[in-house]
Amino acid sequence: MQVNVGDGDRIARLIAGIVLLSLVLIVESQWRWLGLFGLIPVLTALGRWCPLYTVLRITSSAKETKNV
């Protein structure tokens, strides 16, 4: 796998993921489970690889390196 998520993108994904995950604890309605979608940006930030970026041939990393 090649790294296709840069540092700025990683930070934005982590923040967005944490905010979405916090909905599970904050919201009192049945919609709170939508907060579990926050796992997607958190996992892509930690893995530094986004499958959608691969399909669209996008990279936000400064240089493309192989992820070991």
CHARMM internal coordinates of N, CA and C (Angstrom, degrees):
IC EDIT
DIST 1 N 1 CA 1.4490
DIST 1 CA 1 C 1.5221
ANGL 1 N 1 CA 1 C 109.83
DIST 1 C 2 N 1.2975
ANGL 1 CA 1 C 2 N 115.29
DIHE 1 N 1 CA 1 C 2 N 140.43
DIST 2 N 2 CA 1.4525
ANGL 1 C 2 N 2 CA 119.87
DIHE 1 CA 1 C 2 N 2 CA 176.24
DIST 2 CA 2 C 1.5201
ANGL 2 N 2 CA 2 C 109.50
DIHE 1 C 2 N 2 CA 2 C -98.77
DIST 2 C 3 N 1.3146
ANGL 2 CA 2 C 3 N 114.84
DIHE 2 N 2 CA 2 C 3 N 146.10
DIST 3 N 3 CA 1.4640
ANGL 2 C 3 N 3 CA 120.88
DIHE 2 CA 2 C 3 N 3 CA 176.82
DIST 3 CA 3 C 1.5189
ANGL 3 N 3 CA 3 C 107.77
DIHE 2 C 3 N 3 CA 3 C -72.90
DIST 3 C 4 N 1.3303
ANGL 3 CA 3 C 4 N 117.65
DIHE 3 N 3 CA 3 C 4 N 125.45
DIST 4 N 4 CA 1.4545
ANGL 3 C 4 N 4 CA 119.92
DIHE 3 CA 3 C 4 N 4 CA 178.30
DIST 4 CA 4 C 1.5330
ANGL 4 N 4 CA 4 C 112.12
DIHE 3 C 4 N 4 CA 4 C -130.80
DIST 4 C 5 N 1.3140
ANGL 4 CA 4 C 5 N 117.59
DIHE 4 N 4 CA 4 C 5 N 12.53
DIST 5 N 5 CA 1.4630
ANGL 4 C 5 N 5 CA 122.38
DIHE 4 CA 4 C 5 N 5 CA 177.72
DIST 5 CA 5 C 1.5260
ANGL 5 N 5 CA 5 C 107.89
DIHE 4 C 5 N 5 CA 5 C -119.54
DIST 5 C 6 N 1.3359
ANGL 5 CA 5 C 6 N 116.04
DIHE 5 N 5 CA 5 C 6 N 116.33
DIST 6 N 6 CA 1.4547
ANGL 5 C 6 N 6 CA 121.57
DIHE 5 CA 5 C 6 N 6 CA -178.71
DIST 6 CA 6 C 1.5189
ANGL 6 N 6 CA 6 C 112.89
DIHE 5 C 6 N 6 CA 6 C -79.74
DIST 6 C 7 N 1.3315
ANGL 6 CA 6 C 7 N 114.80
DIHE 6 N 6 CA 6 C 7 N 178.45
DIST 7 N 7 CA 1.4659
ANGL 6 C 7 N 7 CA 120.30
DIHE 6 CA 6 C 7 N 7 CA -175.87
DIST 7 CA 7 C 1.5310
ANGL 7 N 7 CA 7 C 112.54
DIHE 6 C 7 N 7 CA 7 C -64.82
DIST 7 C 8 N 1.3118
ANGL 7 CA 7 C 8 N 117.59
DIHE 7 N 7 CA 7 C 8 N -45.32
DIST 8 N 8 CA 1.4687
ANGL 7 C 8 N 8 CA 120.23
DIHE 7 CA 7 C 8 N 8 CA 179.26
DIST 8 CA 8 C 1.5114
ANGL 8 N 8 CA 8 C 111.62
DIHE 7 C 8 N 8 CA 8 C -63.86
DIST 8 C 9 N 1.3092
ANGL 8 CA 8 C 9 N 115.95
DIHE 8 N 8 CA 8 C 9 N -40.42
DIST 9 N 9 CA 1.4607
ANGL 8 C 9 N 9 CA 121.75
DIHE 8 CA 8 C 9 N 9 CA 178.20
DIST 9 CA 9 C 1.5265
ANGL 9 N 9 CA 9 C 110.36
DIHE 8 C 9 N 9 CA 9 C -65.39
DIST 9 C 10 N 1.3290
ANGL 9 CA 9 C 10 N 117.00
DIHE 9 N 9 CA 9 C 10 N -38.18
DIST 10 N 10 CA 1.4661
ANGL 9 C 10 N 10 CA 120.93
DIHE 9 CA 9 C 10 N 10 CA 178.44
DIST 10 CA 10 C 1.5223
ANGL 10 N 10 CA 10 C 111.33
DIHE 9 C 10 N 10 CA 10 C -61.60
DIST 10 C 11 N 1.3319
ANGL 10 CA 10 C 11 N 116.01
DIHE 10 N 10 CA 10 C 11 N -45.01
DIST 11 N 11 CA 1.4647
ANGL 10 C 11 N 11 CA 120.15
DIHE 10 CA 10 C 11 N 11 CA -179.20
DIST 11 CA 11 C 1.5270
ANGL 11 N 11 CA 11 C 110.45
DIHE 10 C 11 N 11 CA 11 C -63.29
DIST 11 C 12 N 1.3369
ANGL 11 CA 11 C 12 N 115.95
DIHE 11 N 11 CA 11 C 12 N -44.24
DIST 12 N 12 CA 1.4720
ANGL 11 C 12 N 12 CA 119.95
DIHE 11 CA 11 C 12 N 12 CA 179.70
DIST 12 CA 12 C 1.5267
ANGL 12 N 12 CA 12 C 110.94
DIHE 11 C 12 N 12 CA 12 C -63.25
DIST 12 C 13 N 1.3218
ANGL 12 CA 12 C 13 N 116.77
DIHE 12 N 12 CA 12 C 13 N -40.79
DIST 13 N 13 CA 1.4678
ANGL 12 C 13 N 13 CA 120.39
DIHE 12 CA 12 C 13 N 13 CA 179.17
DIST 13 CA 13 C 1.5336
ANGL 13 N 13 CA 13 C 111.58
DIHE 12 C 13 N 13 CA 13 C -65.85
DIST 13 C 14 N 1.3196
ANGL 13 CA 13 C 14 N 116.87
DIHE 13 N 13 CA 13 C 14 N -41.25
DIST 14 N 14 CA 1.4667
ANGL 13 C 14 N 14 CA 119.82
DIHE 13 CA 13 C 14 N 14 CA 178.92
DIST 14 CA 14 C 1.5280
ANGL 14 N 14 CA 14 C 111.34
DIHE 13 C 14 N 14 CA 14 C -63.29
DIST 14 C 15 N 1.3268
ANGL 14 CA 14 C 15 N 116.48
DIHE 14 N 14 CA 14 C 15 N -44.41
DIST 15 N 15 CA 1.4641
ANGL 14 C 15 N 15 CA 120.03
DIHE 14 CA 14 C 15 N 15 CA 179.57
DIST 15 CA 15 C 1.5244
ANGL 15 N 15 CA 15 C 110.56
DIHE 14 C 15 N 15 CA 15 C -63.47
DIST 15 C 16 N 1.3411
ANGL 15 CA 15 C 16 N 116.60
DIHE 15 N 15 CA 15 C 16 N -47.50
DIST 16 N 16 CA 1.4681
ANGL 15 C 16 N 16 CA 120.23
DIHE 15 CA 15 C 16 N 16 CA -179.81
DIST 16 CA 16 C 1.5308
ANGL 16 N 16 CA 16 C 111.01
DIHE 15 C 16 N 16 CA 16 C -62.27
DIST 16 C 17 N 1.3271
ANGL 16 CA 16 C 17 N 116.42
DIHE 16 N 16 CA 16 C 17 N -41.02
DIST 17 N 17 CA 1.4569
ANGL 16 C 17 N 17 CA 120.06
DIHE 16 CA 16 C 17 N 17 CA 179.83
DIST 17 CA 17 C 1.5116
ANGL 17 N 17 CA 17 C 112.83
DIHE 16 C 17 N 17 CA 17 C -64.93
DIST 17 C 18 N 1.3175
ANGL 17 CA 17 C 18 N 116.49
DIHE 17 N 17 CA 17 C 18 N -41.87
DIST 18 N 18 CA 1.4621
ANGL 17 C 18 N 18 CA 120.25
DIHE 17 CA 17 C 18 N 18 CA 179.00
DIST 18 CA 18 C 1.5211
ANGL 18 N 18 CA 18 C 111.02
DIHE 17 C 18 N 18 CA 18 C -66.18
DIST 18 C 19 N 1.3281
ANGL 18 CA 18 C 19 N 116.71
DIHE 18 N 18 CA 18 C 19 N -39.74
DIST 19 N 19 CA 1.4769
ANGL 18 C 19 N 19 CA 120.08
DIHE 18 CA 18 C 19 N 19 CA 177.72
DIST 19 CA 19 C 1.5272
ANGL 19 N 19 CA 19 C 109.95
DIHE 18 C 19 N 19 CA 19 C -62.96
DIST 19 C 20 N 1.3251
ANGL 19 CA 19 C 20 N 117.16
DIHE 19 N 19 CA 19 C 20 N -45.73
DIST 20 N 20 CA 1.4679
ANGL 19 C 20 N 20 CA 119.68
DIHE 19 CA 19 C 20 N 20 CA 179.04
DIST 20 CA 20 C 1.5280
ANGL 20 N 20 CA 20 C 111.80
DIHE 19 C 20 N 20 CA 20 C -63.94
DIST 20 C 21 N 1.3230
ANGL 20 CA 20 C 21 N 116.87
DIHE 20 N 20 CA 20 C 21 N -41.69
DIST 21 N 21 CA 1.4620
ANGL 20 C 21 N 21 CA 119.41
DIHE 20 CA 20 C 21 N 21 CA 178.69
DIST 21 CA 21 C 1.5270
ANGL 21 N 21 CA 21 C 112.22
DIHE 20 C 21 N 21 CA 21 C -65.03
DIST 21 C 22 N 1.3226
ANGL 21 CA 21 C 22 N 116.93
DIHE 21 N 21 CA 21 C 22 N -29.75
DIST 22 N 22 CA 1.4614
ANGL 21 C 22 N 22 CA 119.16
DIHE 21 CA 21 C 22 N 22 CA 179.29
DIST 22 CA 22 C 1.5303
ANGL 22 N 22 CA 22 C 111.85
DIHE 21 C 22 N 22 CA 22 C -68.63
DIST 22 C 23 N 1.3292
ANGL 22 CA 22 C 23 N 117.24
DIHE 22 N 22 CA 22 C 23 N -20.02
DIST 23 N 23 CA 1.4655
ANGL 22 C 23 N 23 CA 120.24
DIHE 22 CA 22 C 23 N 23 CA 177.31
DIST 23 CA 23 C 1.5232
ANGL 23 N 23 CA 23 C 111.40
DIHE 22 C 23 N 23 CA 23 C -61.00
DIST 23 C 24 N 1.3131
ANGL 23 CA 23 C 24 N 116.68
DIHE 23 N 23 CA 23 C 24 N -30.01
DIST 24 N 24 CA 1.4707
ANGL 23 C 24 N 24 CA 120.05
DIHE 23 CA 23 C 24 N 24 CA 179.75
DIST 24 CA 24 C 1.5246
ANGL 24 N 24 CA 24 C 110.29
DIHE 23 C 24 N 24 CA 24 C -61.36
DIST 24 C 25 N 1.3162
ANGL 24 CA 24 C 25 N 117.18
DIHE 24 N 24 CA 24 C 25 N -33.93
DIST 25 N 25 CA 1.4601
ANGL 24 C 25 N 25 CA 121.26
DIHE 24 CA 24 C 25 N 25 CA -178.31
DIST 25 CA 25 C 1.5260
ANGL 25 N 25 CA 25 C 113.21
DIHE 24 C 25 N 25 CA 25 C -91.45
DIST 25 C 26 N 1.3323
ANGL 25 CA 25 C 26 N 117.33
DIHE 25 N 25 CA 25 C 26 N -27.74
DIST 26 N 26 CA 1.4634
ANGL 25 C 26 N 26 CA 120.75
DIHE 25 CA 25 C 26 N 26 CA -171.99
DIST 26 CA 26 C 1.5251
ANGL 26 N 26 CA 26 C 112.61
DIHE 25 C 26 N 26 CA 26 C -90.37
DIST 26 C 27 N 1.3266
ANGL 26 CA 26 C 27 N 117.26
DIHE 26 N 26 CA 26 C 27 N -46.84
DIST 27 N 27 CA 1.4675
ANGL 26 C 27 N 27 CA 121.46
DIHE 26 CA 26 C 27 N 27 CA -173.74
DIST 27 CA 27 C 1.5229
ANGL 27 N 27 CA 27 C 109.62
DIHE 26 C 27 N 27 CA 27 C -76.41
DIST 27 C 28 N 1.3243
ANGL 27 CA 27 C 28 N 115.77
DIHE 27 N 27 CA 27 C 28 N 138.12
DIST 28 N 28 CA 1.4609
ANGL 27 C 28 N 28 CA 121.71
DIHE 27 CA 27 C 28 N 28 CA -176.73
DIST 28 CA 28 C 1.5323
ANGL 28 N 28 CA 28 C 113.90
DIHE 27 C 28 N 28 CA 28 C -97.29
DIST 28 C 29 N 1.3239
ANGL 28 CA 28 C 29 N 118.39
DIHE 28 N 28 CA 28 C 29 N -7.12
DIST 29 N 29 CA 1.4653
ANGL 28 C 29 N 29 CA 120.25
DIHE 28 CA 28 C 29 N 29 CA -176.50
DIST 29 CA 29 C 1.5221
ANGL 29 N 29 CA 29 C 110.61
DIHE 28 C 29 N 29 CA 29 C -93.74
DIST 29 C 30 N 1.3205
ANGL 29 CA 29 C 30 N 115.20
DIHE 29 N 29 CA 29 C 30 N -177.71
DIST 30 N 30 CA 1.4590
ANGL 29 C 30 N 30 CA 121.00
DIHE 29 CA 29 C 30 N 30 CA 179.68
DIST 30 CA 30 C 1.5286
ANGL 30 N 30 CA 30 C 111.56
DIHE 29 C 30 N 30 CA 30 C -69.29
DIST 30 C 31 N 1.3032
ANGL 30 CA 30 C 31 N 118.23
DIHE 30 N 30 CA 30 C 31 N -14.65
DIST 31 N 31 CA 1.4590
ANGL 30 C 31 N 31 CA 122.81
DIHE 30 CA 30 C 31 N 31 CA -178.92
DIST 31 CA 31 C 1.5334
ANGL 31 N 31 CA 31 C 112.52
DIHE 30 C 31 N 31 CA 31 C -75.29
DIST 31 C 32 N 1.2918
ANGL 31 CA 31 C 32 N 117.87
DIHE 31 N 31 CA 31 C 32 N -8.99
DIST 32 N 32 CA 1.4616
ANGL 31 C 32 N 32 CA 120.06
DIHE 31 CA 31 C 32 N 32 CA -177.19
DIST 32 CA 32 C 1.5245
ANGL 32 N 32 CA 32 C 112.62
DIHE 31 C 32 N 32 CA 32 C -62.17
DIST 32 C 33 N 1.3136
ANGL 32 CA 32 C 33 N 117.73
DIHE 32 N 32 CA 32 C 33 N -26.05
DIST 33 N 33 CA 1.4600
ANGL 32 C 33 N 33 CA 120.42
DIHE 32 CA 32 C 33 N 33 CA -178.55
DIST 33 CA 33 C 1.5206
ANGL 33 N 33 CA 33 C 112.29
DIHE 32 C 33 N 33 CA 33 C -69.85
DIST 33 C 34 N 1.3221
ANGL 33 CA 33 C 34 N 117.42
DIHE 33 N 33 CA 33 C 34 N -14.35
DIST 34 N 34 CA 1.4616
ANGL 33 C 34 N 34 CA 119.94
DIHE 33 CA 33 C 34 N 34 CA 173.37
DIST 34 CA 34 C 1.5255
ANGL 34 N 34 CA 34 C 110.90
DIHE 33 C 34 N 34 CA 34 C -64.91
DIST 34 C 35 N 1.3050
ANGL 34 CA 34 C 35 N 116.16
DIHE 34 N 34 CA 34 C 35 N -19.94
DIST 35 N 35 CA 1.4550
ANGL 34 C 35 N 35 CA 121.00
DIHE 34 CA 34 C 35 N 35 CA 177.03
DIST 35 CA 35 C 1.5160
ANGL 35 N 35 CA 35 C 113.28
DIHE 34 C 35 N 35 CA 35 C -62.75
DIST 35 C 36 N 1.3229
ANGL 35 CA 35 C 36 N 117.01
DIHE 35 N 35 CA 35 C 36 N -20.77
DIST 36 N 36 CA 1.4645
ANGL 35 C 36 N 36 CA 120.16
DIHE 35 CA 35 C 36 N 36 CA 178.48
DIST 36 CA 36 C 1.5297
ANGL 36 N 36 CA 36 C 112.10
DIHE 35 C 36 N 36 CA 36 C -66.39
DIST 36 C 37 N 1.3226
ANGL 36 CA 36 C 37 N 116.81
DIHE 36 N 36 CA 36 C 37 N -17.29
DIST 37 N 37 CA 1.4657
ANGL 36 C 37 N 37 CA 120.04
DIHE 36 CA 36 C 37 N 37 CA 173.96
DIST 37 CA 37 C 1.5294
ANGL 37 N 37 CA 37 C 110.56
DIHE 36 C 37 N 37 CA 37 C -63.90
DIST 37 C 38 N 1.3080
ANGL 37 CA 37 C 38 N 117.19
DIHE 37 N 37 CA 37 C 38 N -14.00
DIST 38 N 38 CA 1.4509
ANGL 37 C 38 N 38 CA 121.68
DIHE 37 CA 37 C 38 N 38 CA 176.32
DIST 38 CA 38 C 1.5226
ANGL 38 N 38 CA 38 C 113.09
DIHE 37 C 38 N 38 CA 38 C -66.26
DIST 38 C 39 N 1.3188
ANGL 38 CA 38 C 39 N 116.58
DIHE 38 N 38 CA 38 C 39 N -16.94
DIST 39 N 39 CA 1.4608
ANGL 38 C 39 N 39 CA 119.71
DIHE 38 CA 38 C 39 N 39 CA 176.88
DIST 39 CA 39 C 1.5273
ANGL 39 N 39 CA 39 C 111.39
DIHE 38 C 39 N 39 CA 39 C -65.48
DIST 39 C 40 N 1.3203
ANGL 39 CA 39 C 40 N 117.02
DIHE 39 N 39 CA 39 C 40 N -31.61
DIST 40 N 40 CA 1.4651
ANGL 39 C 40 N 40 CA 120.64
DIHE 39 CA 39 C 40 N 40 CA -177.41
DIST 40 CA 40 C 1.5272
ANGL 40 N 40 CA 40 C 111.43
DIHE 39 C 40 N 40 CA 40 C -63.30
DIST 40 C 41 N 1.3455
ANGL 40 CA 40 C 41 N 119.81
DIHE 40 N 40 CA 40 C 41 N -54.58
DIST 41 N 41 CA 1.4673
ANGL 40 C 41 N 41 CA 117.47
DIHE 40 CA 40 C 41 N 41 CA 179.38
DIST 41 CA 41 C 1.5244
ANGL 41 N 41 CA 41 C 113.30
DIHE 40 C 41 N 41 CA 41 C -66.05
DIST 41 C 42 N 1.3265
ANGL 41 CA 41 C 42 N 117.68
DIHE 41 N 41 CA 41 C 42 N -31.28
DIST 42 N 42 CA 1.4678
ANGL 41 C 42 N 42 CA 119.18
DIHE 41 CA 41 C 42 N 42 CA 178.46
DIST 42 CA 42 C 1.5319
ANGL 42 N 42 CA 42 C 110.45
DIHE 41 C 42 N 42 CA 42 C -66.45
DIST 42 C 43 N 1.3100
ANGL 42 CA 42 C 43 N 117.53
DIHE 42 N 42 CA 42 C 43 N -45.43
DIST 43 N 43 CA 1.4628
ANGL 42 C 43 N 43 CA 120.65
DIHE 42 CA 42 C 43 N 43 CA -179.54
DIST 43 CA 43 C 1.5239
ANGL 43 N 43 CA 43 C 112.13
DIHE 42 C 43 N 43 CA 43 C -67.13
DIST 43 C 44 N 1.3312
ANGL 43 CA 43 C 44 N 117.65
DIHE 43 N 43 CA 43 C 44 N -38.30
DIST 44 N 44 CA 1.4643
ANGL 43 C 44 N 44 CA 119.06
DIHE 43 CA 43 C 44 N 44 CA 178.44
DIST 44 CA 44 C 1.5265
ANGL 44 N 44 CA 44 C 111.14
DIHE 43 C 44 N 44 CA 44 C -70.26
DIST 44 C 45 N 1.3172
ANGL 44 CA 44 C 45 N 117.25
DIHE 44 N 44 CA 44 C 45 N -30.44
DIST 45 N 45 CA 1.4674
ANGL 44 C 45 N 45 CA 119.92
DIHE 44 CA 44 C 45 N 45 CA 176.93
DIST 45 CA 45 C 1.5186
ANGL 45 N 45 CA 45 C 110.71
DIHE 44 C 45 N 45 CA 45 C -71.01
DIST 45 C 46 N 1.3242
ANGL 45 CA 45 C 46 N 117.23
DIHE 45 N 45 CA 45 C 46 N -41.96
DIST 46 N 46 CA 1.4559
ANGL 45 C 46 N 46 CA 120.30
DIHE 45 CA 45 C 46 N 46 CA -179.66
DIST 46 CA 46 C 1.5255
ANGL 46 N 46 CA 46 C 112.06
DIHE 45 C 46 N 46 CA 46 C -69.94
DIST 46 C 47 N 1.3216
ANGL 46 CA 46 C 47 N 117.12
DIHE 46 N 46 CA 46 C 47 N -35.30
DIST 47 N 47 CA 1.4532
ANGL 46 C 47 N 47 CA 121.04
DIHE 46 CA 46 C 47 N 47 CA 179.94
DIST 47 CA 47 C 1.5164
ANGL 47 N 47 CA 47 C 113.82
DIHE 46 C 47 N 47 CA 47 C -85.45
DIST 47 C 48 N 1.3415
ANGL 47 CA 47 C 48 N 116.71
DIHE 47 N 47 CA 47 C 48 N -11.97
DIST 48 N 48 CA 1.4684
ANGL 47 C 48 N 48 CA 123.31
DIHE 47 CA 47 C 48 N 48 CA -178.78
DIST 48 CA 48 C 1.5221
ANGL 48 N 48 CA 48 C 112.89
DIHE 47 C 48 N 48 CA 48 C 58.17
DIST 48 C 49 N 1.3323
ANGL 48 CA 48 C 49 N 116.75
DIHE 48 N 48 CA 48 C 49 N 25.57
DIST 49 N 49 CA 1.4580
ANGL 48 C 49 N 49 CA 121.37
DIHE 48 CA 48 C 49 N 49 CA -179.79
DIST 49 CA 49 C 1.5195
ANGL 49 N 49 CA 49 C 108.99
DIHE 48 C 49 N 49 CA 49 C -141.76
DIST 49 C 50 N 1.3249
ANGL 49 CA 49 C 50 N 115.90
DIHE 49 N 49 CA 49 C 50 N 129.11
DIST 50 N 50 CA 1.4607
ANGL 49 C 50 N 50 CA 121.40
DIHE 49 CA 49 C 50 N 50 CA 179.82
DIST 50 CA 50 C 1.5270
ANGL 50 N 50 CA 50 C 108.74
DIHE 49 C 50 N 50 CA 50 C -117.72
DIST 50 C 51 N 1.3253
ANGL 50 CA 50 C 51 N 118.25
DIHE 50 N 50 CA 50 C 51 N 120.51
DIST 51 N 51 CA 1.4619
ANGL 50 C 51 N 51 CA 120.21
DIHE 50 CA 50 C 51 N 51 CA -179.45
DIST 51 CA 51 C 1.5309
ANGL 51 N 51 CA 51 C 112.67
DIHE 50 C 51 N 51 CA 51 C -62.49
DIST 51 C 52 N 1.3230
ANGL 51 CA 51 C 52 N 118.18
DIHE 51 N 51 CA 51 C 52 N -34.74
DIST 52 N 52 CA 1.4563
ANGL 51 C 52 N 52 CA 120.79
DIHE 51 CA 51 C 52 N 52 CA 178.59
DIST 52 CA 52 C 1.5280
ANGL 52 N 52 CA 52 C 111.15
DIHE 51 C 52 N 52 CA 52 C -66.50
DIST 52 C 53 N 1.3229
ANGL 52 CA 52 C 53 N 116.76
DIHE 52 N 52 CA 52 C 53 N -38.46
DIST 53 N 53 CA 1.4604
ANGL 52 C 53 N 53 CA 120.62
DIHE 52 CA 52 C 53 N 53 CA 175.97
DIST 53 CA 53 C 1.5303
ANGL 53 N 53 CA 53 C 110.40
DIHE 52 C 53 N 53 CA 53 C -62.02
DIST 53 C 54 N 1.3198
ANGL 53 CA 53 C 54 N 117.45
DIHE 53 N 53 CA 53 C 54 N -36.39
DIST 54 N 54 CA 1.4600
ANGL 53 C 54 N 54 CA 120.98
DIHE 53 CA 53 C 54 N 54 CA 179.18
DIST 54 CA 54 C 1.5193
ANGL 54 N 54 CA 54 C 110.81
DIHE 53 C 54 N 54 CA 54 C -65.13
DIST 54 C 55 N 1.3217
ANGL 54 CA 54 C 55 N 117.02
DIHE 54 N 54 CA 54 C 55 N -44.87
DIST 55 N 55 CA 1.4639
ANGL 54 C 55 N 55 CA 121.50
DIHE 54 CA 54 C 55 N 55 CA 179.76
DIST 55 CA 55 C 1.5270
ANGL 55 N 55 CA 55 C 110.86
DIHE 54 C 55 N 55 CA 55 C -63.23
DIST 55 C 56 N 1.3412
ANGL 55 CA 55 C 56 N 116.43
DIHE 55 N 55 CA 55 C 56 N -42.06
DIST 56 N 56 CA 1.4647
ANGL 55 C 56 N 56 CA 121.26
DIHE 55 CA 55 C 56 N 56 CA -178.36
DIST 56 CA 56 C 1.5255
ANGL 56 N 56 CA 56 C 113.14
DIHE 55 C 56 N 56 CA 56 C -85.60
DIST 56 C 57 N 1.3318
ANGL 56 CA 56 C 57 N 116.83
DIHE 56 N 56 CA 56 C 57 N -1.91
DIST 57 N 57 CA 1.4745
ANGL 56 C 57 N 57 CA 123.33
DIHE 56 CA 56 C 57 N 57 CA -178.91
DIST 57 CA 57 C 1.5249
ANGL 57 N 57 CA 57 C 112.12
DIHE 56 C 57 N 57 CA 57 C 56.60
DIST 57 C 58 N 1.3264
ANGL 57 CA 57 C 58 N 114.45
DIHE 57 N 57 CA 57 C 58 N 47.81
DIST 58 N 58 CA 1.4632
ANGL 57 C 58 N 58 CA 122.64
DIHE 57 CA 57 C 58 N 58 CA 178.81
DIST 58 CA 58 C 1.5182
ANGL 58 N 58 CA 58 C 107.91
DIHE 57 C 58 N 58 CA 58 C -111.37
DIST 58 C 59 N 1.3177
ANGL 58 CA 58 C 59 N 116.40
DIHE 58 N 58 CA 58 C 59 N 146.22
DIST 59 N 59 CA 1.4615
ANGL 58 C 59 N 59 CA 120.88
DIHE 58 CA 58 C 59 N 59 CA 171.79
DIST 59 CA 59 C 1.5169
ANGL 59 N 59 CA 59 C 108.55
DIHE 58 C 59 N 59 CA 59 C -141.74
DIST 59 C 60 N 1.3069
ANGL 59 CA 59 C 60 N 116.74
DIHE 59 N 59 CA 59 C 60 N 139.29
DIST 60 N 60 CA 1.4636
ANGL 59 C 60 N 60 CA 120.72
DIHE 59 CA 59 C 60 N 60 CA 176.66
DIST 60 CA 60 C 1.5208
ANGL 60 N 60 CA 60 C 110.63
DIHE 59 C 60 N 60 CA 60 C -112.19
DIST 60 C 61 N 1.3350
ANGL 60 CA 60 C 61 N 116.26
DIHE 60 N 60 CA 60 C 61 N 4.37
DIST 61 N 61 CA 1.4577
ANGL 60 C 61 N 61 CA 119.39
DIHE 60 CA 60 C 61 N 61 CA 178.28
DIST 61 CA 61 C 1.5250
ANGL 61 N 61 CA 61 C 109.58
DIHE 60 C 61 N 61 CA 61 C -84.08
DIST 61 C 62 N 1.3251
ANGL 61 CA 61 C 62 N 115.37
DIHE 61 N 61 CA 61 C 62 N 150.91
DIST 62 N 62 CA 1.4583
ANGL 61 C 62 N 62 CA 120.92
DIHE 61 CA 61 C 62 N 62 CA -177.46
DIST 62 CA 62 C 1.5222
ANGL 62 N 62 CA 62 C 111.22
DIHE 61 C 62 N 62 CA 62 C -64.49
DIST 62 C 63 N 1.3087
ANGL 62 CA 62 C 63 N 116.47
DIHE 62 N 62 CA 62 C 63 N -42.78
DIST 63 N 63 CA 1.4598
ANGL 62 C 63 N 63 CA 120.34
DIHE 62 CA 62 C 63 N 63 CA 175.98
DIST 63 CA 63 C 1.4989
ANGL 63 N 63 CA 63 C 108.43
DIHE 62 C 63 N 63 CA 63 C -137.58
DIST 63 C 64 N 1.2987
ANGL 63 CA 63 C 64 N 115.77
DIHE 63 N 63 CA 63 C 64 N 144.05
DIST 64 N 64 CA 1.4565
ANGL 63 C 64 N 64 CA 120.46
DIHE 63 CA 63 C 64 N 64 CA -179.34
DIST 64 CA 64 C 1.5118
ANGL 64 N 64 CA 64 C 109.20
DIHE 63 C 64 N 64 CA 64 C -84.75
DIST 64 C 65 N 1.3262
ANGL 64 CA 64 C 65 N 115.48
DIHE 64 N 64 CA 64 C 65 N 118.31
DIST 65 N 65 CA 1.4515
ANGL 64 C 65 N 65 CA 120.88
DIHE 64 CA 64 C 65 N 65 CA 177.89
DIST 65 CA 65 C 1.5116
ANGL 65 N 65 CA 65 C 108.85
DIHE 64 C 65 N 65 CA 65 C -125.20
DIST 65 C 66 N 1.2897
ANGL 65 CA 65 C 66 N 116.02
DIHE 65 N 65 CA 65 C 66 N 157.38
DIST 66 N 66 CA 1.4636
ANGL 65 C 66 N 66 CA 119.95
DIHE 65 CA 65 C 66 N 66 CA 177.53
DIST 66 CA 66 C 1.5092
ANGL 66 N 66 CA 66 C 109.76
DIHE 65 C 66 N 66 CA 66 C -77.39
DIST 66 C 67 N 1.3182
ANGL 66 CA 66 C 67 N 116.47
DIHE 66 N 66 CA 66 C 67 N 133.85
DIST 67 N 67 CA 1.4546
ANGL 66 C 67 N 67 CA 122.34
DIHE 66 CA 66 C 67 N 67 CA 177.16
DIST 67 CA 67 C 1.5235
ANGL 67 N 67 CA 67 C 107.92
DIHE 66 C 67 N 67 CA 67 C -86.23
DIST 67 C 68 N 1.2996
ANGL 67 CA 67 C 68 N 116.26
DIHE 67 N 67 CA 67 C 68 N 121.27
DIST 68 N 68 CA 1.4668
ANGL 67 C 68 N 68 CA 120.08
DIHE 67 CA 67 C 68 N 68 CA -176.32
DIST 68 CA 68 C 1.4937
ANGL 68 N 68 CA 68 C 110.27
DIHE 67 C 68 N 68 CA 68 C -92.39
END
COOR INIT
IC SEED 1 N 1 CA 1 C
IC BUILD
